[in-house]
Amino acid sequence: MSLILTPNIENPDDFYQALTDAQRDLSEDEANDMNARLVLILANQVGNLEDLKKAIELAGPQALHK
């Protein structure tokens, strides 16, 4: 499996709404904990360690400067 870097989320606005709704009444720490759990669940779906390492690289702070 290789990373899909083109838009691939069905109804991205609906996904964003569901995510923000789920975190609306959470504290910052609770929202961070939820995001960490969500990352682990989605990482399990990807499964491939090389793809996960590439995703970490792409999401890292250095990516903001490219």
PyMOL commands that place a pseudoatom at each C-alpha (Angstrom):
pseudoatom trace, name=CA, resn=MET, resi=1, chain=A, elem=C, hetatm=0, pos=[0.000, 0.000, 0.000]
pseudoatom trace, name=CA, resn=SER, resi=2, chain=A, elem=C, hetatm=0, pos=[1.240, 3.477, -0.695]
pseudoatom trace, name=CA, resn=LEU, resi=3, chain=A, elem=C, hetatm=0, pos=[-0.105, 6.670, 0.754]
pseudoatom trace, name=CA, resn=ILE, resi=4, chain=A, elem=C, hetatm=0, pos=[-2.920, 8.383, -1.086]
pseudoatom trace, name=CA, resn=LEU, resi=5, chain=A, elem=C, hetatm=0, pos=[-1.987, 12.053, -1.171]
pseudoatom trace, name=CA, resn=THR, resi=6, chain=A, elem=C, hetatm=0, pos=[-4.854, 13.303, -3.320]
pseudoatom trace, name=CA, resn=PRO, resi=7, chain=A, elem=C, hetatm=0, pos=[-8.256, 14.099, -1.777]
pseudoatom trace, name=CA, resn=ASN, resi=8, chain=A, elem=C, hetatm=0, pos=[-9.908, 10.779, -0.951]
pseudoatom trace, name=CA, resn=ILE, resi=9, chain=A, elem=C, hetatm=0, pos=[-12.357, 11.472, 1.893]
pseudoatom trace, name=CA, resn=GLU, resi=10, chain=A, elem=C, hetatm=0, pos=[-15.981, 10.924, 1.025]
pseudoatom trace, name=CA, resn=ASN, resi=11, chain=A, elem=C, hetatm=0, pos=[-17.818, 14.083, 2.109]
pseudoatom trace, name=CA, resn=PRO, resi=12, chain=A, elem=C, hetatm=0, pos=[-14.835, 15.819, 3.771]
pseudoatom trace, name=CA, resn=ASP, resi=13, chain=A, elem=C, hetatm=0, pos=[-17.027, 18.593, 5.163]
pseudoatom trace, name=CA, resn=ASP, resi=14, chain=A, elem=C, hetatm=0, pos=[-19.204, 16.004, 6.893]
pseudoatom trace, name=CA, resn=PHE, resi=15, chain=A, elem=C, hetatm=0, pos=[-16.098, 14.313, 8.331]
pseudoatom trace, name=CA, resn=TYR, resi=16, chain=A, elem=C, hetatm=0, pos=[-14.781, 17.639, 9.639]
pseudoatom trace, name=CA, resn=GLN, resi=17, chain=A, elem=C, hetatm=0, pos=[-18.195, 18.405, 11.148]
pseudoatom trace, name=CA, resn=ALA, resi=18, chain=A, elem=C, hetatm=0, pos=[-18.330, 14.999, 12.866]
pseudoatom trace, name=CA, resn=LEU, resi=19, chain=A, elem=C, hetatm=0, pos=[-14.822, 15.474, 14.259]
pseudoatom trace, name=CA, resn=THR, resi=20, chain=A, elem=C, hetatm=0, pos=[-15.490, 18.975, 15.573]
pseudoatom trace, name=CA, resn=ASP, resi=21, chain=A, elem=C, hetatm=0, pos=[-18.862, 17.923, 16.986]
pseudoatom trace, name=CA, resn=ALA, resi=22, chain=A, elem=C, hetatm=0, pos=[-17.208, 15.050, 18.852]
pseudoatom trace, name=CA, resn=GLN, resi=23, chain=A, elem=C, hetatm=0, pos=[-14.722, 17.459, 20.449]
pseudoatom trace, name=CA, resn=ARG, resi=24, chain=A, elem=C, hetatm=0, pos=[-16.980, 20.436, 21.071]
pseudoatom trace, name=CA, resn=ASP, resi=25, chain=A, elem=C, hetatm=0, pos=[-17.499, 19.871, 24.795]
pseudoatom trace, name=CA, resn=LEU, resi=26, chain=A, elem=C, hetatm=0, pos=[-14.075, 18.377, 25.517]
pseudoatom trace, name=CA, resn=SER, resi=27, chain=A, elem=C, hetatm=0, pos=[-11.225, 20.097, 27.280]
pseudoatom trace, name=CA, resn=GLU, resi=28, chain=A, elem=C, hetatm=0, pos=[-8.021, 20.605, 25.292]
pseudoatom trace, name=CA, resn=ASP, resi=29, chain=A, elem=C, hetatm=0, pos=[-6.441, 17.601, 27.037]
pseudoatom trace, name=CA, resn=GLU, resi=30, chain=A, elem=C, hetatm=0, pos=[-9.482, 15.419, 26.329]
pseudoatom trace, name=CA, resn=ALA, resi=31, chain=A, elem=C, hetatm=0, pos=[-9.493, 16.486, 22.659]
pseudoatom trace, name=CA, resn=ASN, resi=32, chain=A, elem=C, hetatm=0, pos=[-5.761, 15.734, 22.402]
pseudoatom trace, name=CA, resn=ASP, resi=33, chain=A, elem=C, hetatm=0, pos=[-6.335, 12.304, 23.948]
pseudoatom trace, name=CA, resn=MET, resi=34, chain=A, elem=C, hetatm=0, pos=[-9.173, 11.644, 21.516]
pseudoatom trace, name=CA, resn=ASN, resi=35, chain=A, elem=C, hetatm=0, pos=[-6.992, 12.697, 18.577]
pseudoatom trace, name=CA, resn=ALA, resi=36, chain=A, elem=C, hetatm=0, pos=[-4.227, 10.366, 19.758]
pseudoatom trace, name=CA, resn=ARG, resi=37, chain=A, elem=C, hetatm=0, pos=[-6.673, 7.455, 19.977]
pseudoatom trace, name=CA, resn=LEU, resi=38, chain=A, elem=C, hetatm=0, pos=[-8.061, 8.319, 16.540]
pseudoatom trace, name=CA, resn=VAL, resi=39, chain=A, elem=C, hetatm=0, pos=[-4.535, 8.347, 15.065]
pseudoatom trace, name=CA, resn=LEU, resi=40, chain=A, elem=C, hetatm=0, pos=[-3.853, 4.901, 16.539]
pseudoatom trace, name=CA, resn=ILE, resi=41, chain=A, elem=C, hetatm=0, pos=[-7.141, 3.501, 15.216]
pseudoatom trace, name=CA, resn=LEU, resi=42, chain=A, elem=C, hetatm=0, pos=[-6.496, 4.896, 11.732]
pseudoatom trace, name=CA, resn=ALA, resi=43, chain=A, elem=C, hetatm=0, pos=[-2.852, 3.758, 11.825]
pseudoatom trace, name=CA, resn=ASN, resi=44, chain=A, elem=C, hetatm=0, pos=[-4.119, 0.255, 12.533]
pseudoatom trace, name=CA, resn=GLN, resi=45, chain=A, elem=C, hetatm=0, pos=[-6.282, 0.514, 9.407]
pseudoatom trace, name=CA, resn=VAL, resi=46, chain=A, elem=C, hetatm=0, pos=[-3.235, 1.489, 7.305]
pseudoatom trace, name=CA, resn=GLY, resi=47, chain=A, elem=C, hetatm=0, pos=[-1.109, -1.174, 8.939]
pseudoatom trace, name=CA, resn=ASN, resi=48, chain=A, elem=C, hetatm=0, pos=[2.037, -0.806, 6.800]
pseudoatom trace, name=CA, resn=LEU, resi=49, chain=A, elem=C, hetatm=0, pos=[4.916, 0.569, 8.879]
pseudoatom trace, name=CA, resn=GLU, resi=50, chain=A, elem=C, hetatm=0, pos=[6.670, 2.244, 5.936]
pseudoatom trace, name=CA, resn=ASP, resi=51, chain=A, elem=C, hetatm=0, pos=[3.458, 4.057, 4.974]
pseudoatom trace, name=CA, resn=LEU, resi=52, chain=A, elem=C, hetatm=0, pos=[2.977, 5.136, 8.589]
pseudoatom trace, name=CA, resn=LYS, resi=53, chain=A, elem=C, hetatm=0, pos=[6.556, 6.445, 8.799]
pseudoatom trace, name=CA, resn=LYS, resi=54, chain=A, elem=C, hetatm=0, pos=[6.034, 8.393, 5.564]
pseudoatom trace, name=CA, resn=ALA, resi=55, chain=A, elem=C, hetatm=0, pos=[2.774, 9.843, 6.922]
pseudoatom trace, name=CA, resn=ILE, resi=56, chain=A, elem=C, hetatm=0, pos=[4.595, 10.930, 10.103]
pseudoatom trace, name=CA, resn=GLU, resi=57, chain=A, elem=C, hetatm=0, pos=[7.266, 12.593, 7.982]
pseudoatom trace, name=CA, resn=LEU, resi=58, chain=A, elem=C, hetatm=0, pos=[4.673, 14.352, 5.822]
pseudoatom trace, name=CA, resn=ALA, resi=59, chain=A, elem=C, hetatm=0, pos=[2.718, 15.561, 8.864]
pseudoatom trace, name=CA, resn=GLY, resi=60, chain=A, elem=C, hetatm=0, pos=[5.745, 16.766, 10.830]
pseudoatom trace, name=CA, resn=PRO, resi=61, chain=A, elem=C, hetatm=0, pos=[6.554, 20.397, 11.505]
pseudoatom trace, name=CA, resn=GLN, resi=62, chain=A, elem=C, hetatm=0, pos=[9.205, 20.465, 8.765]
pseudoatom trace, name=CA, resn=ALA, resi=63, chain=A, elem=C, hetatm=0, pos=[6.395, 19.899, 6.238]
pseudoatom trace, name=CA, resn=LEU, resi=64, chain=A, elem=C, hetatm=0, pos=[5.117, 23.409, 7.018]
pseudoatom trace, name=CA, resn=HIS, resi=65, chain=A, elem=C, hetatm=0, pos=[8.283, 24.886, 5.545]
pseudoatom trace, name=CA, resn=LYS, resi=66, chain=A, elem=C, hetatm=0, pos=[8.225, 23.018, 2.217]
for i in range(1, 66): cmd.bond("trace and resi %d" % i, "trace and resi %d" % (i + 1))
show_as sticks, trace
zoom trace
